[in-house]
Amino acid sequence: MAETVTPSGTTGSLLASLDPLLRTWLPRQRWFAGKGRPVTGFTPVTVTELLPSGGRLGLYHLLLRVHQPSAPGGETHPGDCYQLLVGVREALPPRLAPALIGHVTEGPLAGSTVYDALYDPRPAELLLEALRGRTRVGVLRFDRDERQEIRPNLVARLMTAEQSNSSVVYGDTFILKVLRRVVPGVNPDLELPLALAREGCPRVPAPTGWLRAEPGGEPYVLAVLQPYVSGASDGWELALRELAKGEDFAAEAHALGRATAEVHTALARALPTVTLGRPQLELLVDGMTERLAAAVRAVPALTPYEPGLRSAYTALAGLAAEGRTWTAQRVHGDLHLGQCLRAPAGGWSLIDFEGEPARPLAERRMPQPTVRDIAGMLRSFDYAAHSVRPPAPDWAHTCRAAYCSGYAEASGRDPRTDPVLLRAYETDKAVYEVVYEARHRPDWLPVPMSAIRRLATSDPI
């Protein structure tokens, strides 16, 4: 592997030649968060040459801060940082046509074709080789758990399902999650699975390897390698299949509740917990109330329900004022059916501990009541039930009850015995969903609105 390109000279001309191509290509990517605002330029964080571009195949690793206006017509400034793996070839074979970034006309790569290298097995396999060998290239650190074997010569394939990151499967043995929008700091997508592995929790695949960078002394987690659960069913897809067949999903929901509780219990052992008293609960309630007010301004259809929804938060504030406290700990942070895998043997695993990517990293790493995850899963059952025609609200009600029962069996705490806290968190989640659907998928707006009507009348289940 080659060394890091210096910030001057070659890097400047390289990025200048890629700039017009990336401005067009980046906004079209599913994982690009700045859609709707023009890309006006880039600031390099790191530029690393992994394979010299003078041969048949070149490979660059880029961390680029993207310049965009904060609002239409607003001032342009450096914003989100993205991780790119740019392959260089004279011409792309037809199989790599979907990966095309563009044809370079000037600079050190003039006459070459550049593309998203994760589509190409050879560059993707090079990443696995680097993890296997614990390679260091410039500021890039490929590392792994030496207790786990990484066999050589595993064939790579990119998973093509749309998501906020990119995943490469090696044989049927490993999956590498390549983070696209990256921020400096301790990323929970590596931190929490490592902590759960130390606790021996079998519900989360233990990290096998990881890629980090430390430009300017700031740590970035860039990719995480974990065992691939071959033949596993995505929880969302499995639920929809059972719904389509008219099959009951209660047993699976119950088992998923147990799995969630086991993960929460292990996280509470592995990492510190805190007590939330009146000051902390007041801040939490204030945040929920502010989000509701903003949502009502954005989606007027919420207006008739605002008093009922607000009562979910005032009820929680009232308990805090009476001296009630709650325990907070590290949680998944973005739990729903799509973040769960069922193995062919029937066991459930939880994946993707990154949290909600749009939230600041410090917020994603804060201890929170476990009911936040539970509320997310309850909302997911509701979404599944309303994705079929006609909707199946009874199916959702049965799944929600079964999930809570399974959680109670494994943890000794039934979330339904704390209805005020559960209702507040589920209301906050449903309010977020209303704003999201109104902006991005108006046809789906009736799904969270049905929950809004229920939650505004004090019924968390």
N, C-alpha and C positions, 0 to 999 in steps of 0.2 A: 504493500500500500504506500501511496505517496504521502508527502508531508502537507501541512496546511499552507495554502497559498497566502502570501503576505498581504496585509491590508492595503498596500500601495501597489502601484505598477500593474501586475498581471490581473489582480482582483478587479481594479477599476475598469480595465478594458473588457474583462470577461463579463462583468455585470452590465456594462454599457451595451454590450452586444445582446445580452439576454433580456434587458429591460423591456423593449417593446413587445417581445413575445410573452413574457410573464404578465404584463399588464392586461393582455387579452385572455390568457389561459387561466390565471388564478381565479377570477370571479366566476368562472364556469364550474369550478370544483365544488362538489357537495359539501366538503369540509371547510370551505372558505366562509368566514363569519361576517365579512364586510360587504355583503351583497347590497346593491342599490346605491353604492357610493363609488365614484371612479377611483381607480388606483393611479396615483400620480408619480410614484417613484418608490425606491427601496433604499434602506440603509443596511449594509451587511453587518451581522453579528459575528458569524464565522463563515469562512469559505474553505472547504477542505477537499483536496483532490485525492480520491480514494483509488482511482485507476487513471494512469496517465492518458490523456486524450489523444496522444499521437498514434496509438494502436487502433485495432479494429473496433475496440469498445473503450470508451472513457466513462468515468463516473465522478461526479462532484456531489458533496454533501454541503447544503446551504442552510444557514439560519438567517432569514431575512426579515427585517422589520419593514412592514408595508406602510407607505404613506397614503393616507386618505383624508378627505375633509370630514370633520366631526358631524357635519350636517350638510345637506345640499346647499351649495354656494358658500359654505363656511370655510374657515381657514384650514389649510392642509398641515398635517403634522404626522410624525412617525407614530404608528399604532401597534397593532398586533404583530407578534413574531411567528413566522411559519417555518416548518422544517420541510425542505425539499430534497429529494434525491434525483439528480438530473443526469440521465444517461446521454452519451454522445456516440453517434454512429454516422457513417457516411450516408446511409439511407436506412429506413425502417423496413423490416420485412412485414408482410401483410398482417401477421398475427399481432404486431405491436401498433397497428394503426390507431386504436383507441387511446394510446399513451402519448400521442404526438403533442409536443409543445410548440414546435415550429422549426423553421429552417433559418440558420444563422447566416447573415450576409456580411458581417464585418467582425473585427477583433480576432482573438486567438483561435476561435472556433469557426471562423468563416468557412462556408462550404459544407458544414456539418449539419446534421439533424439532431435536435435535442428532444428528449422525451422523459416522461415519468418512469424512472428506472424500476420502480417496484412492480411494474407489469412484466418485467423481463426476468426470467428465472436466474440467469447468471449473476447479475448484480444483487438480486435478493439472496442468493446462496452465499455470496461474498459476505453479507452481513452476518449470516449464521456462522461462517468460518471465523469471522473476527470475534464473535462472542465465544466460540469454542476455544480460541487461542488467547482470550483475554487481551486483545490487541489494543494498543494506544496509538492514535494518529493525531498529532497536534493536540487540540483541546478535547478530542473525542476519546471517551473511555468505554471500551467494550468489556463487560465483566460478567461473571456468572457464579452460580452456586456450584462449587467443585464437587459437592456430594452427588450431583446429578450429572449423568452422562449425556453428552451431545454427540450423537453418532455423525460421522462425516457422510457426504454424498446424499443428503436428503433433498429431494426435488421440491422446488418452491413453486407455489401458485398463489396469486393474489386473489383474495376474496372480493367479489365484485358487488356485493350488497352495499347500498348507499349507507354511509354512516359518517360520524364526525371525525373519524380517524381512518387509518388504512391498516388492514391486517393481511399478513402473509402466512400461509400454512406450509409447513415443511413435512412432506410425506403425509402421514397421519399421526405424527408424533408431537410436533410443536406448533404453536401459533405465535407470531410476533406482531404485537400491536405497536404500530408506528404512530406516535402522536404528531398531529399536524400543526395545531395552534398551541404553542408552548409558552410557558411563563417560567421565570426563575423561581426556585424554591423547592421544598420537599413535596413531591407529587403523591397524593394519596393512592394513585393507581399502582404505585410500587410500594409505598410505605405500609399500607394496610395489608395487602397479601403477604408481605414479608413478616409482619407482626403475627398474622394468623398462622403462617407456616411454623413460626417459633412455638406457637401454642399447640401445634399438631392438629389444627382444625381441618378436617377433610372436605369441607364444603366449598373451599376456594382453592383452585389450582395454585400450587406453590410456584413462585417465580423461579425460572431456571437461569435466566440471564437478563441483562439490562444494559442499555446504552445511555450514557450521560455525557454532558459537556460542561465545562467550567470556564467559559470566556470571561475574562476580567474578574475571575474569582466567584462569579455567580453560578450556582449549580442549576442545570436544566436536566430533567429526566426526559429522554427523547423516545425511548422504546422499551418494551417489556416483553420478554419471551416466557411463555408458560406452556405446560403440557396441553396438547390438543385433545379434547374429549371427542373421540371419533364416533360418529353415528349419533351424536347428541341432538336433541330437539330443542329449538328455541322455545321458551315458554309462551311467547305471544303466538307463534305459529301453531304450536301444539293446541293452545286454547281455541284458536279459530277453527282448527280441524275438528276438534271435538264438538264445538258449537254447530258447525256445518252438518255434522252427522246426527245432531240432536242428542249427543252423549253427555252424561253427567261428568263434571270436572271436580267434584267435591273432594274426592280422595287425593287428587293431585294438589289441590289448593291446601288441603290439610298437611300434606307432606312438605309443601313449600313453606307453610307457616313454621313447621318444625325446623327446617333448614335455616330460615331467617333467624329464629331464636338462637340456634346453635352458633351462628356467626356473631350475633350481638353478644352472647355470653362470652365467647372467646375474645372479642374485642375489649370487653370490659375487664377481662383478666390481663390482657396484653398491654393496655394503654390507660393512662390516668382517667378517672371519672371526676366530675365536679357536681356540686349541689347548686341548683338554680333556686334562689330565693326571690323575694319581692323585687329588688332592683333589677335583677336579670330578667324576670318575667315581664316587668313593665317595659323594658326595652324591646323584648320579643313581641309583646302585644302592640306596641307603638309601630313596629315595622309592619306587622300584619295589617293594622288599621290604615297605614299610609298606602300600602299596596292596594287595599280595597278602594280607597278614595281615588287613586290614579286609574284603577280599572274602570270605575264607574264613569270617569271622564272620558275614557277611551271607548267604552262600550256602553252606550246609554241603556241597552236592554237590561243591564244589571240594576238600574235605578229602583224599580219596585221592590227588589229583594235586599237593598242595602241595609235597612234597619235590622232585618232578621239575621243577615250575615254578620253585621257588626256585633250583634248580641253574642255570637260565638266567642268573640274576643273579649268582650266585657265580662262574660261569665268566667273566663280564665283569669282575668285581672282581679275579679272579685275573690276567687279562691286564694290567689297570691296575697291579697290584702289581709286575708284571714290567717295567714301564716303558713299556708300549704307550700311545700317545697317538692321539687322533682330532681331526679338524678339525670345528668347528661353525660354522654360518652361519645366516642367516635362511632360513626354509623356509615352506612353505604353512601347515602346522600342523594341518590337518584334511582331508587329502586322501583322497578316495574317488571312486568312479565318478560320483556325483551332483554333484561339483564340476568336472566336465569336460564340454565341449561339442565335438561333432564337426560342423563346417560341412558343407553339402551337397557341397562340393568335396573333402571328406575330411580336411581339417586339423583337429587337436585344439587346443583352448584350455583353459586352467585359469582358474577363476573363484573368487570368494568367499575372499579372503585374510584374513578376519576371525580365523581360528583357532577353537579351541573356545570358544564364548562363555561357558561356565561357568567357564573358567579366568581368573585375574586378568590384566589387560592387560599388566602388566610381565612376567609369565611367557610370554604369547603372543609378546612381542617379543624374547625371549631367543634368541641363536644356539643351534642344535641340530644334531646330525648329520643329514645328508640322509636317512638310513635311517628316520627317524621318518615322513617322508612315504611312503617306499616301503612300510614296514610297513602303513600305513593302506590303501594301494591293494591290497596283497596280501590283506588281510582283506576288502576290498570284493569282490574276485573270489570269495572263499569264500562270502560272503553271497549273491551272485547265484546261485551254483551250488546253494545249499541253499534257494533260494526257489521252486524248481520241484519237482514230484513225478513220478518219484522224483528225489532229489538227483543232481547230476552232478559228483562229486568229481574225475573225470578232466578234465572241462572246466576246472575251477578250476586244477588242477595245470598244464595246458597254458598257460592264460592267465598264470599267475604266472611260469612260465619264460620265456614270450615277452616279458612286460613287463620282466623283468630283463635279457634279451638286448638289447631295444631301448634300455634305459637305458645299458647298457654300450657300445653302439655310439656313442651320442652323447656320452658323458662320458669314456669310456676306463676306467671303474671299474664292474665288475660287483658288485652288492651281495651276490651269493652267495659271493664270495671273502672276505667278512668275516662268516662264519656266526654267530659268537658275538654280535656286536653286533646283527645282524638278528634272531636268535632272542630276544634280550632285549627288543627293542622290540616285536616282534610278540606276545610273551607278555604284555607290559604292556597292549597294546591289547586282546587277547583277554580278559584278566582284567577290564578295564573293561567290555567288552561283556557279560560274564556278569552283572555286577552290574546293569547297565542293563536287560537283558532280564528278569532275575528280578523287577525292580521294576515295569517298565512293560509288557513284552510276554512273559509267560511262555511263550507258544506258540513263541516264537523262541529260547528258551534252548538247544535242541539245536544250533543253528548254532555259537555260540561254544564250546559244550562239545565239539563234534567237533574244533575246533582245539586246545582245551586238552589233549585226549588225545594229539594229535600232538605238540604242543610240549613236553609233559612227558616225551617220549622223545627229545628232542634233535634234532628234525627241523624246521628252519625253512622248508623248501620242500615 
